[in-house]
Amino acid sequence: MSLHAELHRHLGGSVVPRVLWRYFERHSPDLSRRFADYSDFEQFYTRSRNTLDEYLELHTLVESVQTFETLPYFIYRLIRGAYIFENLAYLELRYTPYLRTPDHWDQSKRIAGMAEIVEIVGKASQSHDYPIVTSQILCMHSRLPYEVNRAIVDLAAQMPDYVCAVDLAGGDGHYGARLEEFVSLYAYARSLGLKTTGHLYETSEGCYPDLLPYLQRIGHGIQIPLKYPELLREVAARGQCLEVCPTTYLKTGTLQDLRQLKVVFDRAFEAGVDIAICTDNAGLHNVRLPFEYETLLTLDILGFEELEACQRSAFRHAFAWPHGQPPASMLTAILQPSDVEVAPMVR
């Protein structure tokens, strides 16, 4: 069995259409009645959008039903699917805990409730039936106030058993007016010993070099090799890894053809920059991780050797394992080239 590590998957975008539809039918019929039938819903849920902002609005649909009570329901099904259909050995789930607290609560109460959300997600992710190593990345958000984002960083530092890093989400085109604030938050996170990633250089509007020195991985980062290849030497020197999520760029209108990614991979590899292939929002896309690999191979964007390199990079740049770094024998077994084969996905 081929093993994969998934470094960039959003909790909100991870719910596959069928699971969400069944939840609506059983618990939120007012939402299901908005659609003629399941196929109508699936088409709405998975179709491409014109912009990243339009695409991100879909997260609010899922966030509204991911509550204290329902998170175990969704996470169990997520872990089950990841283990059975994707052969995941390792999974980092990222999300903004503040947005899973009731929106009718005041800000202070919602901040206080975030710790319970993190604990619920952590416990629900530890399935004995489907033994995937999991951890959480807590996302600051470009549309949340400084006080909330600072509280998210503090919470990440306070719950190392469940949380491996912090992120910044909400659309990279919205960082500009608050850039100094986000730089200070990342500097604060690093001062607490936290690991860091961030949605950056995904779109042409989200290119902020001031944030790069604070990141250990770069969420997406495709505009660096596409438009700013002179930065690749610095990225390589820092040992930063790009989290490339191919299908996302079609769904958000960022790219018109996946073959445009060939330049991204070629320039990154030439500069010595690692890439981890990820799904980002496997549920919204209805595309699982092995199919991302297979698509890149089918389109001649990468060959088998490059795919194996990306697969090994995902494990190498994984932020967290329980009880620290895994034994060398375990890591060697996972990363053994003869065992790292791309398993074509049956659709």
N, C-alpha and C positions, 0 to 999 in steps of 0.2 A: 504494500500500500504506500503510495506517495504521501508525504507529509508536507503541509503548508503552514506558514505563519502569516497571519493577517494583522497588519499594523495600522490600518486606517479604515475603520468601520464605525459608522455612526449608529447609536442605539435607535434613534428615530427612523433612520432610513434602512434599518436592517430587517424590518418586518415585511415578510413577503406578502404579496397581494391576497393570496388565498386565506392566510391566517388573519389578516386584518379584516377581510370581508366577513369571515365567520364570527369574529368578535363583534362586528357591527350588527350582524343579524341577530345574535343572541343577547347583546347587551345595549346596543345603541341603534335601534331600528330607525330612529329619526335620521341618522347618517346614511344607512343603507337605502332608505327610500329616495335619496337624492339621485339614485342610479336605477336604470331600468332592470339590470340584472348584473351578475358577476362580471361578465365579459365587458359590459359598459364601464364598470368600475375599474377593471384591470387596465383597460385602454386609457382611461383618465389618469390613473395612478402612475403608469410606467411610460407614458408618451414623453417625447422630448419637449423641452421648453425653449423659449427664445433667449433667455438670459439666466445668469446664475441667480439673481434675486428672485426671479419668477420661480425657478426650480426650488429654491430654499423655502418658499412659502408652503411647499408640501410637508415640510417637517412639522409645521404647526398642527396639521391634521392628526399626526401620530402623537405628538406631544400632548395633545388634549386628552388622549385616552391612556397614556402611560402614567399612571398614578401610583400612590403608595400600595393600593390594593391590587392593581392589575399588572404591575411590572413583573412579578414572578411568572405570570401566565405567558407574557411575551418572551421573556428571556429563556424560559425552558424550551420553547419551540425554536428560538434562535440557536441555542446551543445544540439541540438535537439535529437540526438541519445542517449546521456547520460541521458536525462530527460525521454524520452519515453521508451527506452529499458532497462535502468539500474536503474531507480528510484533513481538517484543521487539527494541528497539534497545539497551536498557540493563537490566542485571540486577544487583542486590545480593543475594548469598547470605549468609544468616546461620546460624550454628551454634556449638556449643561444641566447640572442638578437643580438649579433654581427654577428652570422651566418645567420641572416635573412636580413642583409644589403647587397647591391650589392658587389660581390667579386672583381669588377674592381675598386672600390673606394680605396683610400689609407687608412691607418689605422686610422688616426685622423678623417677623414670624416666618417668612419664606426662607430667609437666610438660615434661621435656626433649624428649619426642617430639612435642609440639604443633607445633613449628616445621616439622617434616617434613610434618605433616598440612596445614598452611597452604600450604606450597609445592606439595604434590600437588594440592590443590584449585585453586590459582592456575594452575598449568600446564595442568591438565585443562580449565579453563574457557576457555582461549585457543584456540579452535577456528578454524582457517582455513576449514573448510567452512561454519561458521555464525558469521559475524562479529558477535557481540554484544559490546558493551562490558560487562565484568563487574568486580566487586570483591567483597570479603568484609567482612562485619560479624562480629566475634568476640563471642560471647555469654558474659558472666559468667552464673552460674546460682545461683538462690536456694538450691539444695540442696548446693552445693559450698562447701568451707571458704575462709576469707579468703585463705589462701596461694595457692590455686589461682586464685581470681578476680583477685588482684593480678598473678599471673604471666600471665594472659590479657591484662590491660591492658598490661603490659610488652611482651608479644609483639606486640600490635597496633602499638605505637609503633616496634618494631624492624623491622617488615616493611611499610613504606608502599607498596611496589610491589604488594602483594597485598591489603592491608587498608585500608579507608577509615573504619572507625568501630568503636565498641564498643557493646554492648547489655547488658541484663539480662533474663534469661528464667527460666523455671521456674515460672510461675504467680504473678501479681501479688498474690495473697492471702497469699503466704508471706514478704513483705518486712518486715512490721511488727516482728518481734522483733530484726531486724538492720538496722533502718533507718539508724542512725548509721553503721554499717559501709558500707552501700551509698552513702550520701551521700559518705563519705570516698573511696571508690573512684572515684566519678564526678568528684569534685574533683581527684583525682590524675590521672585520664584527661585532663581539661581542661588541667591544668598541663603535660601532655606534648604539648599541641597536637592531641589526638585529637578527632574528631567523635563525637557521642553521640546515641544514641536509647535507648529503653527501653520494655519492656512495662509500661504504666501506665494506670490508669483504664480497663482493659478490662472488669473486673468490679466489682461494688459493693464487694467486699472489697479491691480493689487501688487505693484512692484515697489517694495520699500526696503532698500538695502540697510537702513538703520536697524532693522529688526533681525537681520541675518545673524549677527554675532552672538545672539542670545539663544539660538536654536540648536538643538542637537540633531533633529531631523526636520525636514521641510515638507509640510503638507502640500503635495502637488509639486510646486516649483518648476513647472514645465516651461514657463516663460524665461527662465534663466538660460537654458541651452537654446531656446528658440530666438530670443531677442537680446539677451545679455550674456553671450557665451564668455565674455571676458571675466565674468564672476566665477566661472567654474573652477579656476585654479584656487580661489579662496575657499570655495565650498569643499573641494577635495582636501585642502590643508587642514580644515577644521574636522574632517572626518564625518561630514554631514551626509545624510542619506535622503534622497528624494522619494517621497511616497506617491508614486504615480498610479492614478486610478483611471484607466483608459476609457471605459464606457461613460464616465461622468462627463467627459469633455464633449461628447456628442449630445448628451442629454441637456447640457446647459448652453449649447450653442457656442462653446469656446473654440471648438474645432469642427470643421465640416467633414473631415475624413480622418479615420484613425491612422492612415498612412503618414499623416503629418508628424506622428510620434516617432517615426524612424530617425528624424534629425535629433530629437530629444535623447534617444538611447545612444545613438552613434556618438554625439558630442560628449555626453556624460561619460560613457565608457572610455573614450579617448583621453578625457581629462582625469580619469581615475575616480570618478564619483559613483558611489553605489546607488542602485535603484531597487526599491522594494515595490513589487506589483501588488496593488490592493483593489478592493471593490468600492470603497467609500460608502455607498448606499446600495447594498446588494438587493434589498427588498424593492426599493424604488425602481431599480433597473430590471429586476427579475433576472439577474445574471450573477452566478456564483463564481468564486475565485478561480477554479480550474478552467472555466470558460474564458476568463480574461486572458489566461496564459495561452489557451488554444487559439484564440482569435489573433493574438500577436504573432503566433507562429504561422497560422494560415495565411495572414496578409504579408508574410515575409518581412515583418518589422524586426523580428528577432529570429535567431536560430536556436537550436536546442542548447548549445553551450551557453548562450547569453541568458536563456530562460533559467538554466540551472544556476547561473551566477546570481540572478535576481532572487531566486528561491533561497539560496544560501545567505544573501544579503539580508533578507527579511528576518531570518533567525539571528544573524549576527547583530542586527540593530534593534532587536526586541528589547524593550525597556525593562521588563520585569519577569522574574521567575520566582515562585515561592521559595523562601529560605535562601535567597541570593542566587548567585551564578550556578547553573546546573553542573553536575559532574562532567569532567572532560570526556569521559566515555560516552555519556548520553549525547553531548553536543556532537561528537565525532560521528556517532551512529546516525543522528538526524541529518547531518550535512554531508554524509558520504556520497560522493558524486554518483556511484552506481545505484544508489537508492533514490536519487533525486530525479524522478522521471515525471514528465508532464502527463497526467492522466486525462485523455480527452473526455469531455463531458457529454453525456448522452442527453439530448434535449428532446 
